Amino acid sequence: MRSRVERETISKVSPKRDWNVPAERLMADLDPEETFSGDQVRDLVRQLMARQVEILMESENRFRAVFENTLEAIILSDTEEKGRVISANQAAFSMFGYSKEEFIGIERTSIIVMSDPSIRRIAEQLSLSGRASGMMTYKRKDGTRFTGEISVALFPDRSGKQLSVSVIRDITDRKMIEEKLTRYSEDLEYLVKERTIELEERNVLLQEEISERRRYEEALKESEEKYRQLVENANEAILVAQDGMLRFFNRKTSEFTGYTEEELASIPFTELIHPEDRDMVLDHYQKRIRGEKVPSTYEFRIRDKQQNTKWLEINSIRISWQGRPATLNFLMDITDWKKAEREKEIAEDQLLQSQKMEALGRFAGGIAHDLNNILYPIVVNTETLLGDAASGTESHQMLEEVLEAAYRQKDLVKQILSFSRRSEQKFVPIRIIPLIQETIKFIRSSLPSTIEMWNHISTRTDAVMGDSTQIHQVIMNLCKNAADALESRKGLIEISLEDETVSDHPDMRSGDYLRLIVRDTGCGMEPDMLDRIFEPFFTTKAKDKGIGMGLTVVHGIIKNHGGTIMARSEPGKGSEFIVYLPKYKGEMLKQATLFEDDSQFEGRKKILLVDDEEGILNSLQRALQKSGFDVVAEKDPMRALILFNRSPDEFSLVITDLTMPQVTGIEFTEKLIDVRPDIPVILCTGLSEGFDERDVKAMGIREVLMKPANMSELRDAVRRALGN
């Protein structure tokens, strides 16, 4: 407060002047013709200088609050060879593990890993432009190291000596993620704003005091400029919020939001916040202003001027701004980091689903292998008995029904093996209509009476080249998908099969096709869902209703058969799946006769039969003996090898299982070939994994017979192996 005498003196000197304006303007407004006494001039100058000092101190305090409360380490050091620290903030002491007394004056080599190649590059940038940025390796007091992101700039002090100001952020915890993201980099700008106060020396007696005041003012300006550079060049948005408005913000705030400085100053800060996070952020802000305890660091979303959503991490503290409560806030853009975290979660979920599918496939393959071993003697023995039974008798009919059930079980096992990726895919001419009829019969029994199933067959020829098991799986999956869309409500599933000639289509060759259509009157799908239905693991069902692989499998099978699948749907109007399969125009394969004339076998052939399953061994022995062969059956492969070694030329053919205790079928065959290289061998297996059929044939195995083979397949394999 000025004294009454001072106020009266100033009023007499210049009663109409505003003493809150800068000193330069006041000096410029003085009338050169006006005469002042020495005391008046001295008081005038003192008042001017005192006001200027107050303004500079207020500015320095504002920037010092930013300097002391930022999370980044800020270090001011000289540029001599050892580079001693002149000043630093509390974040620097915490980051490097030193107390203030230990850190001030410490040499550069004590905190920087000098072997880091980044040092040279940053030094070159400094020497060329006076500023640099990058990543460097630092070491703490306890010897541990961390990676820091540094922004450094050079500027002269009052004496002209070069100093450097460094802003360091510890990025060790996020380095692995941030290396994959685009880094925001900014050039540090060194803003030098000179103010020159030229005061005319009117009194020699005041010269010394005016010079001293000038030196003090320059020191305050240098301090203000130092903190201004730190704020304007920070990688974080720094802002002060008061009364729901932004009272101060740096350039980074405009970059984050896309608004100009004028726009930011004129709108409430709540308009920038995402509507879903607005109440939470406003509640934290109001409680902090009232001095209540709330988290200082948390995450929320904003919407920039282009309505793009961004994730920010805020660190906020309560301060006093122009004498009233406000918050000082530091905000970091973590949008890319959040995106990377989300992508990681999706990848982990897909990996888990893939592992589940793989485990389920292995389990299914194991079950199928055991079922094959059980079915093999059933098929062979039933066919043998059927050949002995008189046609038209009740026994003959019963055996045919047993054999038909065994064949259906065989097809079911083939589907299981296809699911577990263990079946050998062989394309043969097949008919579609029986597969549709079988699917309708199977699906119809599991649907409620409120759901109707219709079918329309209007094709003249229904043959395609393909795998019957996989085509059956396509029809089954599409019908099951339609049933799920109805959700047990009243509705209709319609299956159509018709001819289609394609002449000009971007995804199909020109030619004749079968068009299979599966329609439903279910819930339908939105357009964005329709675009993704063939993606792996994408599903609209609840977690316990499916894993999103049914339509993906269908899509893969159709593509593998040279066809195309399309989908149409509208919400509330049901869905329609259209499948195109190329027609087969050749002759259908005839079913081989179960028992044929064996006169082509000259002489009675002797076969060595080896299998560790006693049921398979006995049934194959009877079937082969009935066909006119001498069969030596052995359950133990090692005993069989001893028998063969005693008289290798006695045997015309060896039939061996692949999976046996003590030795595999391939290893067993190698031992046979070592004794007699020309011995014909048939390898029986229920799985196609674990070996390549071309490789085993190259080593001397004549035929690979997939279990459970019927009599025709067995006899054909024997004929081919014997060279007839």
RONU-595365 format. One record per residue (C-alpha): x, y, z; residue in one letter. Coordinates in steps of 0.02 Angstrom, whole numbers, padded with zeros to 5 digits, always signed. Each point is the difference from the previous one (the first is absolute). Last residue first. Example, Ala and Ser with C-alpha at 12.3 -4.5 7.8 and 13.67 -1.06 7.14 Angstrom:
# RONU-595365
+00684-00053+00357S
-00069-00172+00033A
This chain:
# RONU-595365
-00183-05359-03021N
+00157+00063+00091G
-00021-00088+00166L
-00022+00170+00084A
-00135+00049-00124R
-00098-00161+00030R
+00016+00016+00190V
-00058+00182-00005A
-00150-00048-00106D
-00043-00142+00122R
+00007+00117+00151L
-00103+00137-00085E
-00131-00127-00053S
-00005-00081+00171M
-00028+00163+00091N
+00137+00112+00069A
-00012+00071+00177P
+00136+00057-00008K
+00101+00080-00141M
+00105-00118-00106L
+00173+00063-00055V
+00066-00107-00144E
+00167-00059-00073R
+00120+00044+00143I
+00175+00003-00075G
+00087+00154+00072M
-00076+00111-00136A
-00173-00058+00051K
+00032+00063+00177V
+00059+00169-00065D
-00148+00022-00118R
-00122-00040+00141E
+00078+00136+00111D
+00006-00044+00184F
-00059+00059+00170G
-00178+00041-00049E
-00107-00108-00113S
-00086-00091+00143L
-00093-00167+00011G
+00145-00099-00070T
+00037-00158-00101C
+00166-00018-00094L
+00001-00127-00143I
+00171-00077-00036V
+00067-00090-00156P
+00171-00087+00033I
+00129+00053-00131D
+00137+00057+00122P
+00005-00164+00101R
+00097+00004+00164V
+00028+00189+00009D
-00174+00020-00074I
-00077-00090+00150L
+00096+00107+00125K
-00057+00159-00089E
-00180-00065+00003T
+00004-00019+00190F
+00066+00178+00017E
-00143+00063-00108I
-00129-00104+00094G
+00062+00071+00165T
+00098-00102+00128V
-00015-00047+00184Q
-00189+00023+00005P
-00094+00022-00165M
-00062+00147-00104T
+00020-00027-00188L
-00086-00169-00018D
+00080-00129-00112T
-00049-00101-00156I
+00145-00103-00072V
-00010-00084-00171L
+00066-00152-00097S
+00077-00087+00151F
+00110-00156-00011E
+00148+00096-00069D
+00035+00076+00172P
+00017-00170+00087S
+00074+00015+00176R
+00010+00191-00008N
-00189+00011-00028F
-00040-00102+00155L
+00122+00103+00106I
-00078+00162-00065L
-00173-00064+00046A
+00062-00035+00177R
+00060+00181+00010M
-00164+00065-00070P
-00103-00089+00136D
-00181-00029-00055K
+00044-00127-00136E
-00112-00069-00137A
+00071-00120-00130V
-00126+00000-00143V
-00012-00120-00146D
-00108+00087-00128F
-00157-00060-00090G
-00122+00143+00026S
-00072-00086+00153K
+00175-00001+00073Q
+00011+00188-00027L
-00167+00030+00088A
+00041-00118+00145R
+00172+00080+00030Q
-00072+00175-00014L
-00129-00039+00135S
+00126-00082+00117N
+00130+00139-00009L
-00127+00140+00015I
-00073-00077+00159G
+00174-00036+00070E
+00060+00179-00017E
+00193-00008-00005D
+00001-00025-00188D
+00115-00105-00113V
-00060-00108-00149L
+00131-00103-00096L
-00083-00054-00162I
+00026-00162-00099K
-00065-00007-00178K
-00083-00155-00072R
+00040-00016-00183G
-00046+00123-00136E
-00111+00135+00069F
-00110+00051-00148Q
-00122-00139+00048S
-00059+00102+00147D
-00171+00035-00071D
-00080+00143+00092E
-00081+00025+00167F
-00062+00171+00051L
-00023+00065-00175T
+00072+00175-00017A
-00126+00142-00001Q
+00003+00086-00168K
+00080+00170-00016L
-00110+00133-00077M
+00032+00045-00182E
+00064+00172-00045G
-00093+00167+00003K
+00045+00062+00175Y
-00082+00167+00039K
+00097+00144+00077P
-00068+00049+00173L
-00086+00167+00038Y
-00064+00030+00177V
-00130+00132+00044I
-00034+00042+00184F
-00161+00095+00040E
-00042+00090+00161S
-00156+00055+00093G
-00110+00154-00012K
+00019+00077+00174G
+00166+00082-00041P
+00040-00029-00184E
+00106-00140-00072S
+00090-00060-00155R
+00147-00120-00004A
+00116-00064-00136M
+00098-00162-00023I
+00111-00043-00148T
+00063-00163-00076G
+00164-00080-00050G
-00016-00140+00129H
+00133+00079+00111N
-00098+00163-00004K
-00156-00092+00060I
+00096-00087+00140I
+00082+00161+00061G
-00164+00097+00004H
-00087-00140+00095V
+00142-00007+00128V
-00013+00188+00027T
-00189-00017+00013L
+00017-00121+00146G
+00151+00080+00087M
-00080+00134+00110G
+00030-00076+00173I
-00176-00059+00040G
-00148+00010+00119K
+00087+00017+00169D
+00080+00167-00044K
-00165+00071-00063A
-00027+00004-00187K
+00043+00140-00120T
+00158-00088-00056T
+00170+00044-00072F
+00128-00133+00048F
+00068-00013-00179P
-00076+00128-00122E
-00141-00066-00113F
-00135+00102+00088I
+00097+00164-00012R
-00088+00103-00135D
-00171-00062+00057L
+00034+00068+00175M
+00027+00177-00068D
-00158-00015-00105P
-00110-00048+00151E
-00059-00180+00008M
-00161-00101-00012G
-00115-00051+00144C
-00066-00158-00079G
-00104-00038-00156T
+00128-00121-00069D
+00073-00038-00170R
+00127-00132-00058V
+00038+00009-00187I
+00102-00128-00098L
+00040+00051-00179R
+00075-00139-00105L
+00114+00070-00133Y
+00025-00005-00189D
+00141+00103-00075G
+00093+00166+00004S
+00128+00010+00138R
-00051+00082+00162M
+00049+00153+00105D
-00018+00142-00127P
-00155-00076-00083H
-00040-00005-00186D
-00071-00160-00074S
-00073-00097+00146V
-00131-00133-00036T
-00107-00046+00150E
-00094-00161+00040D
-00103-00017+00159E
+00007-00060+00180L
-00109+00086+00130S
-00007-00016+00189I
-00130+00099+00100E
+00002+00023+00189I
-00162+00076+00065L
-00058+00085+00159G
-00083-00007+00168K
+00128+00034+00136R
+00130-00127+00059S
+00141+00129-00020E
-00039+00029-00186L
+00180+00053-00034A
+00063-00159+00084D
-00102-00106-00121A
+00075+00094-00148A
+00176-00031+00065N
-00040-00184+00023K
-00060-00007-00180C
+00157+00085-00064L
+00112-00112+00108N
-00086-00161-00058M
+00007+00047-00184I
+00185+00042+00012V
+00039-00156+00105Q
-00084-00110-00131H
+00111+00083-00130I
+00151-00042+00110Q
-00049-00181+00023T
-00042-00022-00183S
+00171+00062-00058D
-00009+00076-00173G
-00039-00010-00184M
-00182+00047-00023V
-00155-00099-00052A
-00178+00067+00016D
-00064-00021-00177T
-00177+00050-00051R
-00017+00138+00131T
-00165+00062+00071S
+00008-00057+00181I
-00102+00109+00118H
+00012-00037+00188N
-00108+00058+00143W
+00034-00005+00188M
-00126+00068+00126E
+00042+00067+00173I
-00141+00001+00129T
+00018-00189+00022S
+00164+00023+00091P
+00160-00051-00092L
+00113-00149+00044S
-00086-00132-00108S
-00010+00117-00150R
+00190+00028+00001I
+00040-00186-00031F
-00134-00032-00132K
+00038+00165-00086I
+00186-00044-00003T
-00033-00173-00076E
-00110+00076-00134Q
+00129+00133-00042I
+00140-00130-00010L
-00107-00111-00110P
-00030+00149-00119I
+00184+00050-00014I
+00071-00147-00099R
+00187-00039+00004I
+00140-00017-00130P
+00165-00022+00094V
+00114+00122+00090F
+00117-00079+00128K
+00046+00093+00160Q
+00101-00103+00123E
-00068+00022+00174S
+00099+00070+00145R
-00055+00182+00000R
-00090-00025+00167S
-00165+00049-00082F
+00035-00116-00147S
+00039-00141+00121L
-00167+00028+00086I
-00087+00004-00168Q
+00085-00163-00049K
-00058-00076+00164V
-00179+00046-00047L
+00023-00077-00172D
+00059-00163+00082K
-00150+00005+00118Q
-00112+00013-00152R
+00094-00147-00077Y
-00023-00100+00160A
-00187+00039+00001A
-00012-00061-00181E
+00096-00158+00045L
-00118-00037+00146V
-00152+00031-00113E
+00074-00114-00134E
+00031-00134+00131L
-00181+00010+00056M
-00061-00017-00181Q
+00111-00152-00031H
-00059-00080+00161S
-00183+00032-00048E
+00029-00090-00164T
-00010+00085-00169G
+00177-00047-00054S
+00071-00152+00088A
+00133+00041+00128A
+00182-00048-00035D
+00050+00166-00081G
-00090+00094+00138L
+00103-00092+00130L
+00161+00059-00081T
-00068+00178-00019E
-00049-00001+00183T
+00171-00063+00053N
+00093+00133-00100V
-00110+00147+00054V
-00007-00050+00184I
+00186-00045+00002P
+00046+00177-00059Y
-00130+00094+00103L
+00087-00021+00168I
+00172+00048-00067N
-00079+00148-00090N
-00087+00054+00160L
+00168+00004+00091D
+00076+00111-00135H
-00153+00112-00001A
+00014+00027+00189I
+00182+00049-00017G
-00037+00117-00144G
-00139+00084+00099A
+00119+00031+00146F
+00133+00069-00116R
-00128+00112-00084G
-00068+00059+00168L
+00177+00047+00053A
+00027+00094-00164E
-00167+00088+00014M
+00037+00051+00179K
+00171+00063-00052Q
-00079+00101-00139S
-00126+00075+00121Q
+00140+00049+00118L
+00100+00075-00143L
-00154+00097-00055Q
-00022+00069+00176D
+00185+00046+00013E
-00009+00089-00169A
-00156+00096+00053I
+00082+00051+00165E
+00158+00056-00091K
-00101+00101-00124E
-00086+00086+00147R
+00167+00038+00083E
+00069+00068-00165A
-00153+00113-00018K
+00023+00062+00178K
+00183+00040-00039W
-00047+00088-00161D
-00127+00109+00091T
+00116+00040+00147I
+00012+00190-00030D
+00075+00075+00159M
-00082+00135+00105L
+00078+00107+00138F
-00125+00101+00100N
+00014+00147+00121L
-00165+00023+00090T
-00076+00163+00062A
-00040+00087+00165P
+00008+00193+00000R
+00137+00128+00030G
+00053+00020-00182Q
+00014-00188-00014W
+00015-00100+00162S
+00041-00182-00028I
-00084-00171+00011R
+00087-00144-00087I
-00038-00104-00155S
+00087-00140-00093N
-00104-00050-00151I
+00013-00148-00118E
-00088+00031-00166L
-00095-00113-00120W
-00056+00077-00164K
-00168-00005-00091T
-00010+00088-00168N
-00139+00130-00011Q
+00100+00107-00125Q
+00020+00135+00135K
+00067-00129+00121D
-00104-00115+00107R
+00072-00043+00170I
+00019-00162+00097R
+00053-00036+00179F
+00144-00072+00100E
+00052+00030+00181Y
+00135+00084+00104T
-00029+00113+00151S
-00132-00114+00073P
-00120+00098+00113V
+00017+00069+00177K
-00108+00154+00029E
+00076+00175-00012G
-00156+00083-00068R
+00088+00025-00169I
+00047-00185+00001R
-00181-00049+00031K
-00058+00108-00145Q
+00130-00071-00120Y
-00031-00182+00048H
-00189+00023-00024D
+00028+00086-00168L
+00110-00143-00060V
-00127-00133+00052M
-00150+00094-00071D
+00086+00027-00169R
+00062-00178-00027D
-00147-00067-00104E
-00023+00168-00087P
+00183+00004-00058H
+00085+00156+00069I
+00034+00153-00108L
-00165+00084+00044E
+00048-00016+00185T
+00142+00124-00029F
-00126+00141-00016P
+00026+00097-00164I
+00082+00170-00032S
+00183-00027+00042A
+00009-00160-00100L
-00074+00086-00154E
+00126+00144+00006E
+00146-00122+00021E
-00058-00097-00152T
-00087-00168+00018Y
+00070-00166-00062G
-00014-00075+00174T
+00170-00083+00025F
+00095+00126-00108E
-00083+00149+00087S
+00049-00071+00170T
+00178-00027-00063K
+00013+00187-00030R
-00010+00039+00186N
-00152+00039+00106F
-00057+00135+00123F
-00169+00057+00065R
-00098-00148-00068L
-00181+00017+00057M
-00111-00091+00126G
+00029+00130+00136D
+00188-00032-00010Q
+00100-00124-00102A
+00189+00023-00027V
+00078-00092-00145L
+00151-00103-00051I
-00016-00119-00148A
+00148-00118+00010E
+00151-00012-00114N
+00068+00161+00077A
+00066+00135-00117N
-00115+00143+00055E
+00016-00039+00185V
+00189-00020+00008L
+00029+00150-00112Q
-00110+00108+00111R
+00096-00057+00154Y
+00165+00061-00072K
-00075+00160-00067E
-00065+00047+00172E
+00170-00033+00080S
+00089+00106-00131E
-00126+00139+00024K
+00029-00003+00188L
+00188+00014-00025A
-00026+00143-00122E
-00103+00094+00130E
+00137-00018+00132Y
+00131+00066-00119R
-00111+00148-00043R
-00028+00042+00183R
+00188+00005+00028E
+00023+00114-00148S
-00136+00118+00064I
+00083+00010+00172E
+00170+00046-00074E
-00069+00133-00115Q
-00111+00088+00130L
+00129+00135+00053L
+00037+00036-00182V
-00178+00064-00021N
-00097+00001-00159R
+00065-00164-00068E
-00117-00043-00135E
-00073-00172+00025L
+00019-00124-00137E
-00082-00159+00050I
+00037-00132-00127T
-00110-00150-00008R
+00062-00147-00085E
-00102-00149-00043K
+00092-00157-00031V
-00105-00149-00038L
+00100-00158-00022Y
-00108-00118-00086E
+00012-00181+00041L
-00043-00104-00147D
-00141-00113+00028E
-00015-00185-00011S
-00154-00106+00016Y
+00050-00177-00010R
-00096-00119-00114T
-00033-00160+00094L
+00094-00165+00000K
+00144+00067+00109E
-00133+00073+00117E
-00055-00175+00052I
+00171-00067+00050M
+00054+00169+00072K
-00149+00018+00114R
+00078-00044+00168D
+00171+00074-00045T
-00067+00169-00059I
+00076+00109+00139D
-00024+00179-00063R
+00141+00124-00011I
-00006+00188-00038V
+00174+00073-00018S
+00052+00183+00010V
+00175+00042-00059S
+00108+00150+00043L
+00120+00101-00110Q
+00087+00145+00087K
-00047+00173-00067G
+00009+00084+00171S
-00187+00015+00009R
-00027-00183-00039D
+00011-00074-00174P
-00119-00133-00066F
+00017-00183-00050L
-00144-00122-00020A
-00034-00179+00057V
-00148-00117-00022S
+00031-00172+00074I
-00095-00164+00000E
+00074-00111+00133G
+00048-00183+00004T
+00044-00073+00169F
+00150-00066+00092R
+00026-00061+00177T
+00160+00054+00088G
-00077+00051+00166D
+00025+00185-00040K
-00095-00019-00162R
+00068-00033-00173K
-00055+00072-00165Y
-00019-00069-00177T
-00049+00125-00134M
-00149+00033-00112M
-00018+00148-00118G
-00005+00189-00008S
+00116+00141-00051A
+00024+00189+00009R
+00133+00128-00042G
-00013-00034-00186S
+00165-00075-00058L
+00095-00028+00163S
-00156-00061+00087L
-00041-00123-00139Q
+00178-00066+00004E
-00010-00025+00189A
-00164-00094-00021I
+00080-00116-00128R
+00153-00029+00110R
-00103-00039+00153I
-00112-00123-00095S
+00145-00124-00011P
-00023-00041+00186D
+00174-00040+00069S
-00007+00154+00112M
-00142-00069+00106V
-00060+00166+00069I
-00029+00039+00186I
+00175+00012+00075S
+00080+00047-00167T
-00094+00165-00001R
+00084+00059+00161E
-00096+00037+00161I
-00006+00184+00054G
-00179-00008+00063I
-00044-00185+00016F
+00070-00040+00172E
-00076+00152+00087E
-00168-00029-00087K
-00003-00181+00055S
+00039-00130-00129Y
-00104-00146-00067G
+00013+00045-00186F
-00187+00017-00034M
-00041+00069+00174S
+00131+00140-00010F
-00053+00040-00179A
-00185+00009+00047A
+00044+00123+00139Q
+00067+00126-00125N
+00179+00033-00056A
+00135+00135+00009S
+00185+00022-00039I
+00045-00179-00046V
+00182-00020-00053R
+00046-00034-00182G
+00170-00084+00015K
+00063+00076-00165E
-00084+00168+00029E
-00176+00029-00063T
-00076+00055+00165D
-00156-00083+00070S
-00187+00029+00022L
-00099-00160+00030I
-00186-00030-00016I
-00063-00176+00045A
-00176-00025-00065E
-00148-00021+00117L
-00030+00188+00004T
-00033+00079+00169N
+00158+00101+00033E
+00018+00076-00173F
-00186+00039-00020V
-00003+00089+00167A
+00163+00088-00050R
-00088+00064-00157F
-00130+00092+00102R
+00125+00058+00131N
+00111+00074-00137E
-00146+00096-00076S
-00048+00074+00170E
+00183+00044+00032M
+00009+00090-00168L
-00155+00103+00034I
+00057+00047+00176E
+00173+00049-00065V
-00079+00117-00128Q
-00105+00081+00136R
+00153+00028+00110A
+00096+00074-00147M
-00134+00127-00038L
-00023+00048+00182Q
+00187+00021+00023R
+00014+00104-00157V
-00137+00119+00056L
+00067+00014+00176D
+00174+00047-00065R
-00073+00123-00126V
-00104+00084+00133Q
+00145+00007+00121D
+00110+00082-00132G
-00132+00130-00045S
-00098-00017-00159F
-00021+00118-00151T
-00116-00043-00144E
+00067+00047-00170E
+00043-00181-00045P
-00181-00049+00037D
-00002-00177+00066L
-00102-00124-00107D
+00153-00097-00061A
+00053-00034+00178M
-00172-00068+00041L
+00002-00110-00156R
+00169-00075+00043E
-00051-00032+00180A
-00139-00119-00048P
-00181+00050+00039V
-00066-00012+00178N
+00047+00177+00043W
-00139+00075-00108D
+00039+00187-00024R
-00129+00138+00032K
+00075+00081+00157P
+00176+00007-00071S
+00126+00086+00116V
-00126+00062+00127K
-00086-00170+00012S
+00169-00086+00017I
+00044+00116+00146T
-00170-00022+00082E
+00012-00189-00013R
+00177+00000+00071E
-00051+00116+00149V
-00147-00114+00038R
+00111-00151+00008S
-00006-00134-00134R
-00062-00173+00044M
